[in-house]
Amino acid sequence: MPSWKTIGCVVALGVPGTALAYLLFFGLITGAGAAYASLVTYLIPPIALAYGAIFLGERFGAAAFGGLALILAGVALGTGAVGFARLRRQPARS
């Protein structure tokens, strides 16, 4: 069982950070809408890859780059930054 000091430190570090994250997230929902705010969760794995490479000196291979490309392509499609040409049926002329 951890000591009370350890538990207090974890609570002191966790509660304000979580509160700040929720405030930022709800601000994002208010400003950009729920559809865009939900896309933020897809950016967690790429940020984790970057942190691992920068701070821990981790190396990642082709599978990680492929997954990163898929994630970023999905976010780009979800935000409308990249779109497919929609096929529209031409009305029949009489």
ABEGO torsion letter per residue (X at the ends): XBBAAAAAAAAAAAAAAAAAAAAAAAAAAAAAEAAAAAAAAAAAAAAAAAAAAAAAGBBBBAAAAAAAAAAAAAAAAAAGABBBBBBBBBBBBX
